[in-house]
Amino acid sequence: MSMVAFIPKKCAVCGNENEDVQEVIDAVPFGPMDLDTRPAENLRSALPYLIQKCSFCGYCNSDISEAVIDDKSLLETEEYKSIINDNDLPEAARKYLASAHLLHKMGNLHRSAIESLHAAWVFDDLGDVNSSMGARLGAVISIRAQLQECYDENLAVILLDILRRAEQFDLCAMIAQSIIDMGITDDFVKSIVEYQVYLAQNRDSSCKTVADVDTWAASK
């Protein structure tokens, strides 16, 4: 079982000392992860506690003692405030989306995508399908921009699952075919890509794990 501690931590952006910042300890996943990299329990349920917020300036990051922005004024923009102050969203989702926004502004597209994906997982747990799709499509924007700058096969494969879970089946199948055409050297990665094509063709947007890939491959 994961545990959450509340510890003092200095914000790297405003310099103020926060007295009770949540920190997850002793959380280790046991079991296969999802194809979009979401871990199994007991780390899975710790998701809401893996994002921090400075109670003084509103800075959000996985670790507020790390500065991912070089301009504090980003926290004062209407765009940022509209995210962090949106009370219609769950608190954890607001924090993840706010963090994703800052990272995207700073050009850290990979990390921005991951934070958007984390927000999608929060919505998944609440059964909010529309919001989870929106968060995933935000992750898609960042990942596709990152892949244009520097292609990474593993990131491209994660993109397939994000697209499929967002019901972008045709785009998922198209990108999967392009990955196959480029040549895949790892047999398991190839199985994942082929599985995503199969799922997309069957309009299946359900959550799948790496164990499901093995089961599908063995049944062919």
Summary of the structure (lengths in Angstrom):
residues: 220
radius of gyration: 18.2
end to end distance: 36.9
largest distance: 57.9
contacts: 680
relative contact order: 0.10
helix: 56%
strand: 10%
